[in-house]
Amino acid sequence: MSVSQDRSMVPGSSPFAGSTSVALDDPVPADSGIAMVEPQYCRNPPHHIEQQVRRALLAEEDLHFSRLVVRRVADGVCLEGTLYLDPGRDSVDVDRLARQVAGVDLVINHLLVHSCH
């Protein structure tokens, strides 16, 4: 049975009656259940947590970043970049510093750490 035959069987009816229509050029069909949330209704504005983590890390006087990228991941952040420590300082708990920011429970640390000479 072809589509044209279905249409001719009942005037004004669709061969797809009872099914959900989807536009081929619509990336998100209207009935997908996905909703866009206006920023003013979000608890935090976009990138707020990343900015807070970045500020907290850059505020540490003995940490020197040549590059610092903070990306949001589920339940936390991912840190990337290069960190230089002051002479005499062997390590730093960057993860703990990042976790002090509200909303950060997980820290994925991909920082390269070097000692300043």
N, C-alpha and C positions, 0 to 999 in steps of 0.2 A: 504494500500500500504506500503510495507516495504522499508527500505533504500536500500537493494540490488536490489529491483525492480526498484527504481528510477535511480540508477546508470546504470543499464542495458538499460534503455530507451534511453539515449543519451550518447554515448561514450565520456569520458573525462569530463562530467559535474558532478557537485556536487548536492546532494539532498538539500543542504542548499544554493544554488545560490541566491544571493541578500541579504542574511542575514549576520550578523557579526559573525565571528568565535571567539570563546573564548576558550582558553586552560583551562582545568579544574584545572590544578595546577598553573595557573598564577593568583596571588592575585590582580594584576592590569592589566586588559586587555589593549592592545595597543591603542584601540580606546576610552578609558575611558575619555579622556580630562584632565586627571590629569597630571601635569608636575612637574618635579623636577627642582628646581632652584639651581644653583651652588652658594655656599656661597659668592663668590666674586661679585656676581650680586645683592646680598641683600644689602639694605641700611645699616643695622647693622649686625655685625657677630652674630652667635647664642649666646644667653644668655647675650648679651651686656647690655640690659636694667636691667635684674635681678642683674648683677654685679654692675651696677651704683647705683641702689637703695640700695643694700647691703653696698657699700662703704659709701654712704651718711648717712645711719643710724649708721654705726659703727664709723663714724667720730665724732658723737656727744659725747662729753666727759662725760656728766652726764647720758648717757643711757648705761646700762650694760646688754648685752644679754648673757644668758647661752646657748641659742640656737636660731638661726635665719635662717629661710628658706624663700627664695623669689622665688615664681613661677610666670611665665608669664601667664596671662589670656587675653582675648580680651580687648583691650584698656587699659590695666594696669597690676597690679601685685596682688598677694595674699601673705600676710605676715603671717607666722606661727612661733611660738617659745615662749620663755619666756624672758620678759624684766623686769629688776630691775631698779627702779628710785632712784636717790640720795635722802637722807633724806631731808625733807622740800619741795620736789617737788611732788605735788599731781597728776599732769597729764602732758602729752606731746602730741603734735599734730603730731604723727608719719605719719599720712596720708598726711599732708601738706608737710612734709619733703620728702616723697616718690614721691609726685606729682611734686616736683621741677625737677625731672629727665625728660628729653625730652622723649615723647612717653607714659608717664604715666598719664592717665586721671582718671582712676578708681583704687581705693585701697580697697581690701577686707582684713580687718584687723582681724586676728584670733590670735593675740598676747595675752598671759596671762601676766598681769602687776602686779608686786609686788613692795612694797616699801622696800628699804634697811633699816635696823635698825642699 
